[in-house]
Amino acid sequence: MFSIRIYLPFTILLTFFISLSGYAMVPPTALEMTHKKHTPKAKSMSAITAKEQLAFFNRLQTLCGQAFKGKLVVDTSASDRFADSALLMHVRECSENEIKIPFYVGDDASRTWVITKTGGGLLLKHDHRHQDGSHDDLTMYGGHTQTLGSSHNQVFPVDVYTQALFTELGYPQSLSNIWEIFIYPDTFTYRLTRAGFEFRVAFDLTQPVVSNMHPWGHQ
């Protein structure tokens, strides 16, 4: 009688553990391997960027770390803000998906062009800061490519966010802005156009210069 009392619980316990072991027949490592096998690796942003836009981005990246003097080519606003100042661009920060280019106008270091891969093309933004590094109210405006462009030229029509910002801040004339960037072996050109207006500045890529300036808010 005593032996039966010991044997019965042991039998039940053994059966319980055997039933549990069925859930562990496939080792965790095998499960992980199966999951990895059926989950494709995510493509990089470069892999899903059109070849024309990727070539343009890569061409710009070859200038990273260099600064270049520029000159005003066209400004139909007849403003002396750019005509009377030294102009300098510095391809200062480059990563796999983003390039930051400060545009210095004399001692004014408030402007930085930001070009980013989005997966659907390239995005151009204008990062405007005050001298203390805080953002200007008019900042991060720009546009997104809508065509493939080429390795030498990309076009950035104004985006919806920018149109809303311009409307809010009272710049209705800028709602049809189109920005363009051209890169050739000897020249980098930045151009802004809209109905009745053009601004264009060109930089000499054949003569890099040393720049000790820092864009406001990007030290």
Secondary structure, 3 states (H helix, E strand, C coil): CHHHHHHHHHHHHHHHHHHHHHHHCCCHHHHHHHHHHHCCCCCCCCCCCCHHHHHHHHHHHCCCCCEEEEEEEEECCCCHHHHCCCEEEECCEECCCEEEEEEEECCEEEEEEEEEECCCCEEEEEEEECCCCCECCCCCEEEECCCCCCCCEEEEEECHHHHHHHHHHCCHHHCCCEEEEEEECCEEEEEEEECCEEEEEEEECCCCECCCCCCCCCC
